[in-house]
C-alpha cells in the first residue's frame, strides 16, 4: 500500500473571524458542507434621467447577499465517547457562531463603568471582521446580518445534539470598506479572479449564437 488515493480532498467551507487589529484568526469550519447556497446580486447603478450614457454607469461593486444552511450533528462524537460532546453537546459550536454577532462582553462592561462614572465618550462596540470561505475561488469579507437556528434533537441534559443554522451574510466590497481595511484588498482580489474566469468562458464571435457574424455596434 502506497497510501495514494485518486479520491479528491474534500475542502471545508468556513467562517473565519478576526478581532482587529489582532491578526489571530478564529476558524469555524462547517461540520457538514451545505448542500446549496443562495446568492443575490443587486447592481449599484447611477440613477439617470432621460436618454443619457449615465444609464450604463456603475457606482461600485454590486450589493451581494449570501444565504447558506449548515448542519451540526454531535452523533459521531457521542458514539466515540468524546467528553465535550457528552457534557455540552453542540453548545460550543453554536456559541462560536452566535458570538460573531455579539459585541465583546469586556467592552460592554467597560462602557457600563464609564457611563456610571459620568463619562460621555464610550468605547465603540466593534464586531469581528468575518470572512466567508467557500473554496479557493470564493474568499469574501462578509457581515453576518442574521442567523436562524433550529435545534432538532437533545441529550438527556437538554444539550442540543443536532441543529440547522441558516446564515444570512452581506458581502463587503471595496465600496463598503476603507482602503486601509484588509477586506478591501481581499474583495478586489476576488473580483480579479472572477474577471479572469469570465474571460475563460466568453467567446468573441457572434456566430456562435446567431449563426453568422453580424455587426451590432
N, C-alpha and C positions, 0 to 999 in steps of 0.2 A: 504494500500500500504506500503510495507516494503522498497521499493527502490532497492530491489535485482534484478539483471538482469543477465541472462545467456549469454548475448552478450559479447564477449571478448573486452577488452580495446584495441583500435587501437593505436599502437605506431607510432610515427612520426620519419621519417628519418631526419637527421640534419647535418649541418656543424657547428663545434664548433671551435672558433679561440681564441688563447691566444697571447697576446703581451708580450712574455717572457722578463724579469723574473717575470712580474706581473702575479699572479695566477687567475685573474678575467676573466671568460670566456665570449665571445660574442657568443650567441647561435642563429643560423639561421635555424629554423626548415623549412622543406619542407611544403609549404601550402597544397599541394596535393602530396601524395607519388607517385614517379614514378612507372609506370606500369611494367617496365622492367629495368634490369641492365646488362650491358655487362662488363665481366671481362676477362682479358688476362694475363696468367702466362707464363713467359719465364725462364727456368731453368738457374741458374748460374753454369754452369758446367766447369770443368777444361779441357782445350784443351790438349789432349794427343796424341802422335804419336805412331802408331803401336799397337800391342796387349799388353795391359797393364791394370792393375787393376785401374789405374787412370781414365779410361774412365767412371767409376762409381762414381767418387768423385765430390762433390759439393763445390763451394767456398763460398756459403752463401744462404740466402733465395732467392726465385725467384723474378725476376722483375715482378711486378704486376701492371696493369693499370685498372682503373675502369671508365666506362662511364655511366652517368645517364642523363635523360632528365626530368627536373622539369617544372611544370606548375604553373604559378602565375596568379591569377584572382581576380580582385577587385570588381566583380559584386555584391556579397553579401554585402560587406562593403558599396558600393554605395547605395544599396537598403535600408540599415539600416541608411543611412544618416551620416556615420562616417566622421568627419571633415578632418582627414588626407587623407583618400582616395578621398574625394571630392575635396581637394585642390592640392594634389600631385599625385594621382593615385598610381601606383606601383613604383614610383621613389625611395622611401625609401628602399623597399625590394631589388630592383636591385642594389642600391648603397651599401647595406650591402654585397652582393655577389661580386660586381665588385671591391670594395676596398680591398678584400682579395689578389688581385694580384697587388696592388699599394704599393710602399713604403710610409711611413708616410710623409705628406707634411711638418711637422715640421723638419724632418731630411733633406729633400730636401732644405728647406730654410736655415737651419744651414750650410749645405755643401756649398751652394751658397755664404754665408757670409764668410766662411773660405777660399774659393777659391779667393774671391775678395780681401782679405787682404793678400794673398800670402802664405797661409798655405798649406804645401804639403800633410799632412795627413788629411783625411776627415773621417767623421763618417760613418761606414758601414751601408748600407741601408738594414735593416733586414725586411723580411716579417713576417707575423704572423705564429705561429705554428698552423696548422689546423688539425682537427680530423674529420673523416667521421664516422657517427653513423648510422647503419642500423640494429636496434635490439640489444639485449643484447649480442649476439654472434659475432657481427661484429662492433668493435670499433677500428678504424685503424688510425694511423698517416698518413697523406697524404700531398702531394704538389699539388696544383691545377695548372696544366700545361696549361690549356686553357679553355675558355668557349665561347659558341656561343649563341647569344641572338636574338630571333625573336619576335618582337613586333607586335602583331596581331590586336589590337583594341586600340582606343584612345578616350578620352573625348573631349569636345569642346575646351579645352585649350591645346590639343595635349599631355596631360599626358597619358602614356601607362596604359591601364586597363586590358590587357590580354597579357601574354608573355610565351614563351617557352625558357628555359635556359638549354643548354646542357653543362654538366660539364665533363671535362677530368681531371682525377686525377691519380697521380703516388703514389702507396703505399710506404711509407718509412719504411724499415725494420731495424733490428739491423745491417745489412750490410751497411746501409746508414747513421747511426747516431752514435754519440759518446755514450759511456756507461753512461755518466752523464746526457744525454738528456732524458727528461721524455718519449719521444716517443720510446726509446729503450726498456724499460720495458713494455710499452703498447703493442708493437708489439709482444714481446716474450710471453706475456700472451695470446694474440690472437692465436699464434701458438700452445700453450699448449692446449687451448680449441679445436682447430682444430684436434690435435692428439687424444684427448680424444673422440671426436665424430667419428673419423675414426676407433678407436678401437671398438666402438659400432656396426658399420656397417659391419665389416670384419668377416670372418669365417676362421677357421684353417684347415678345411678338404677340400682336392681337390675333394673328392667325390661329392660335391655339384655342381661342374662344369664339371667333367669328367665322372661321373657315378660310379667311384670307386677310391679309394685312390691309388696313384702311387707316387714313389719317383722321384722327378725332380732334386734333388741335392744330 
